[in-house]
Amino acid sequence: MMSTREPVALALGAGGARGLAQIGVIEVLEERGFPIVAISGASSGALVGGVHAAGRLREFDARIRAMSRRDFIRLLDPGFRRAGVLGGVRLVEAMREVVGDPLIETLPVQFTAVAVDLQRQREVWIQDGPLWDALRASFAIPGVFTPHVVNGRPLVDGGLLAPLPIAATRLSDATRLIAVDMHGWPTQPPGTPARQGEAQHDTDAAPRGLVEVMSRSLDTMQAQISRVQLALDPPELVIRIPRDVCQFYEFWRAAELIDIGRHQAARALDEAGYWAADP
């Protein structure tokens, strides 16, 4: 049985907008008294984890909940290069206003952002330097965001090789590991007919358009890798976010996704017998 007094590490998974649910997961863990001493994250998991490690999750939660679809689209600047559709500068600057621009090695929580070096074809663990360099590299989805250069190396989305970066937490002082898997069983199983008056979940329907085919393909690959990672190095607790809660680009649904994360975290903790903090 895991005590709420034991220091824990978090492995936060990749999943596009779905990754915002991990904000709610962290909030519930903190409310229940789990001391989070280390975080590793890939892609949107790195974003959420880095913001929390910087001590600005509440402010980030409030900001992103308030953003409309139009607000988010305004932050998507063209990449002007064949390496990616979007540059990501406006998006990072908007988040930097809330979080600041700290160095990773100065953060109160040990943090590792996982990216991928395409030239060397391997994971890169970023554990020092400017936080936003690390986050921008970790969520550089190939074909969507341009690669980000860190220490002279162009890096892309960490979810390509480590969609659930468990190994990156193992050098921490934590005695337990909690992983957040972004590829949980869908709320409505594939092939299940929609009930009368309900539409079939978009993410379970046949993909339409280039962007959706690309995102579904990446999601399928990440789901398979995550299953292998969980089997080879199982954590003490896995919190699963259903894979059909949103499309990968629907960041404007942040409020709904954060609440889903809160629900799934509370459910997983309750089922495992982890209730409230020790007195």
C-alpha positions in Angstrom: 0.0 0.0 0.0 1.3 3.4 -1.0 1.3 6.0 1.8 0.4 9.6 0.9 3.5 10.6 2.8 5.9 8.8 0.5 7.6 11.0 -2.1 6.3 10.2 -5.6 7.5 10.8 -9.1 5.1 11.4 -12.0 5.4 10.2 -15.6 3.2 12.4 -17.7 2.2 11.1 -21.1 1.9 12.6 -24.6 -1.5 13.0 -26.1 -2.0 16.5 -27.6 -4.9 18.4 -26.0 -5.8 15.3 -24.1 -2.7 16.0 -22.1 -4.4 18.9 -20.4 -6.3 16.4 -18.3 -3.0 15.9 -16.4 -3.5 19.3 -14.8 -6.6 17.9 -13.0 -4.6 14.8 -12.1 -1.9 16.8 -10.4 -4.4 18.9 -8.6 -6.1 15.8 -7.1 -2.8 14.3 -6.1 -1.8 17.4 -4.3 -5.2 17.7 -2.6 -4.8 14.2 -1.3 -1.4 14.9 0.1 1.0 13.2 -2.3 4.4 15.0 -2.2 5.5 15.2 -5.8 9.3 15.4 -5.9 10.0 14.6 -9.6 8.2 14.8 -12.9 9.1 13.6 -16.4 7.0 14.5 -19.3 6.7 14.1 -23.1 4.9 16.5 -25.4 1.8 18.0 -23.7 2.8 16.0 -20.6 6.1 17.9 -20.5 4.1 21.2 -20.8 1.9 20.4 -17.8 4.7 18.9 -15.8 7.1 21.8 -16.4 4.4 24.4 -15.4 3.8 22.5 -12.2 7.5 22.1 -11.5 7.8 25.9 -11.8 5.0 26.3 -9.2 2.6 28.0 -11.6 0.0 25.3 -12.2 -2.9 27.2 -10.6 -2.3 30.3 -12.7 -1.9 28.2 -15.8 -5.1 26.4 -15.1 -7.0 29.7 -14.7 -5.5 31.1 -17.9 -6.1 28.1 -20.2 -9.6 27.5 -18.8 -10.5 31.1 -19.9 -9.2 30.7 -23.5 -11.8 30.3 -26.2 -11.3 28.6 -29.5 -10.6 32.0 -31.2 -8.0 32.9 -28.5 -6.1 29.7 -29.1 -6.2 30.0 -32.9 -4.8 33.5 -32.7 -1.7 32.0 -31.1 -0.9 29.7 -34.0 1.8 31.4 -36.1 2.8 30.0 -39.5 6.1 28.2 -39.5 7.2 29.6 -43.0 9.3 26.5 -43.5 8.7 23.0 -44.9 9.7 21.5 -41.6 6.5 22.4 -39.9 3.2 24.2 -40.4 3.5 26.2 -37.1 6.3 28.1 -35.6 5.0 28.0 -32.0 6.5 31.4 -31.0 3.2 33.1 -30.1 2.0 30.1 -28.2 5.2 29.9 -26.1 5.2 33.7 -25.4 1.6 33.6 -24.2 2.4 30.8 -21.7 5.7 32.4 -20.7 3.7 35.4 -19.5 2.0 33.2 -17.0 4.8 30.9 -16.0 7.9 33.1 -16.4 11.2 31.9 -17.9 13.1 29.9 -15.2 16.0 27.5 -15.6 15.1 23.9 -15.1 17.9 23.4 -12.5 16.3 26.1 -10.3 12.8 24.6 -10.2 11.5 23.5 -6.8 10.5 20.1 -8.3 13.0 17.9 -10.2 11.9 18.0 -13.9 12.8 16.2 -17.1 11.5 17.0 -20.5 11.8 14.2 -23.0 12.4 15.1 -26.7 13.7 13.2 -29.7 16.9 13.8 -31.7 16.0 12.7 -35.2 19.6 12.7 -36.4 20.8 10.3 -33.7 17.4 8.6 -33.5 17.2 8.5 -29.7 15.6 10.1 -26.7 17.0 13.3 -25.2 16.4 14.0 -21.5 16.5 17.8 -20.9 17.2 18.5 -17.2 18.8 21.9 -17.3 18.7 25.2 -19.2 15.8 27.4 -20.1 12.4 25.7 -19.3 10.7 26.9 -22.4 13.5 25.6 -24.7 12.9 22.2 -23.2 9.1 22.4 -23.5 9.1 23.7 -27.0 11.3 20.9 -28.1 9.3 18.3 -26.3 6.0 19.2 -28.0 7.4 19.8 -31.5 5.0 17.4 -33.2 6.6 16.5 -36.5 4.8 18.1 -39.5 2.8 20.4 -37.1 5.5 22.4 -35.2 8.9 23.2 -36.5 11.8 21.3 -34.7 13.4 23.3 -31.9 17.2 23.6 -31.6 18.6 22.9 -28.1 22.4 22.9 -27.7 22.9 22.8 -31.5 20.6 19.8 -32.0 17.1 20.1 -33.7 14.7 18.2 -31.5 11.1 17.1 -31.9 8.2 15.6 -29.9 9.3 13.3 -27.2 6.2 11.2 -27.7 7.7 9.6 -30.8 9.9 7.3 -28.7 8.8 7.8 -25.1 5.0 8.7 -25.0 5.0 7.6 -21.3 8.5 8.5 -20.1 8.8 6.1 -17.1 12.6 5.6 -17.3 13.3 9.3 -17.0 11.9 9.3 -13.5 14.0 6.4 -12.1 17.0 8.5 -11.0 14.9 10.7 -8.7 14.6 10.4 -4.9 11.0 9.3 -5.2 10.1 5.9 -3.7 7.0 5.4 -5.8 5.9 6.2 -9.4 2.5 7.3 -10.7 2.1 7.2 -14.5 -0.6 9.0 -16.4 -1.5 7.0 -19.6 -3.2 9.0 -22.3 -4.5 6.0 -24.2 -7.1 4.6 -21.8 -10.1 2.6 -23.1 -12.5 4.9 -24.8 -15.7 6.0 -23.0 -17.6 4.4 -25.8 -15.9 1.2 -27.2 -15.1 1.3 -30.9 -17.9 -0.2 -33.0 -20.6 0.4 -30.4 -23.7 2.0 -32.0 -24.5 5.4 -30.6 -27.6 5.4 -28.4 -30.7 7.2 -29.7 -30.2 10.9 -29.6 -26.4 10.6 -29.2 -23.7 11.1 -31.9 -20.8 8.6 -32.3 -17.6 10.0 -30.7 -15.6 11.8 -33.3 -12.4 10.1 -32.2 -13.9 6.7 -32.7 -15.3 7.4 -36.1 -13.3 7.0 -39.3 -10.6 9.7 -39.6 -11.3 12.5 -42.1 -8.7 14.7 -43.6 -4.9 14.7 -43.6 -4.4 16.2 -40.1 -6.8 13.7 -38.5 -5.1 10.8 -40.3 -1.7 12.0 -39.2 -2.8 12.5 -35.6 -4.6 9.1 -35.4 -1.5 7.4 -36.8 0.7 9.0 -34.2 -1.7 8.2 -31.5 -1.8 4.6 -32.5 2.0 4.3 -32.4 2.2 6.0 -29.1 -0.5 3.8 -27.6 1.5 0.7 -28.6 4.8 2.0 -27.2 3.1 3.1 -23.9 1.7 -0.5 -23.4 5.3 -1.8 -23.8 6.7 0.7 -21.4 4.1 -0.1 -18.8 4.7 -3.8 -19.1 8.5 -3.6 -18.9 8.6 -1.1 -16.0 5.2 -1.0 -14.2 4.6 1.9 -11.9 2.8 1.6 -8.5 -0.3 3.4 -9.9 -1.5 4.1 -13.5 -4.2 6.8 -14.0 -5.7 6.4 -17.5 -7.3 9.1 -19.6 -9.8 7.8 -22.2 -8.4 8.2 -25.6 -11.6 9.5 -27.1 -12.2 12.6 -24.9 -11.1 15.0 -27.6 -9.2 15.5 -30.8 -5.5 16.2 -30.4 -5.8 19.9 -31.4 -8.9 20.8 -29.2 -6.9 22.8 -26.6 -9.8 25.2 -26.2 -11.7 22.4 -24.4 -9.3 22.8 -21.4 -11.9 23.2 -18.7 -13.7 20.0 -19.7 -10.4 18.1 -20.0 -9.0 19.3 -16.7 -12.2 18.1 -15.0 -11.9 14.7 -16.7 -8.4 14.4 -15.3 -9.7 15.2 -11.9 -12.4 12.6 -12.2 -10.1 9.9 -13.5 -7.4 10.6 -10.8 -10.0 10.4 -8.0 -11.4 7.3 -9.4 -8.0 5.5 -9.7 -7.0 6.6 -6.2 -10.3 5.5 -4.7 -10.2 2.1 -6.5 -6.6 1.6 -5.2 -7.6 2.5 -1.7 -5.7 5.9 -1.5 -8.2 8.2 0.1 -7.1 11.4 1.9 -3.8 12.6 3.2 -2.5 11.1 6.4 -3.1 13.3 9.4 
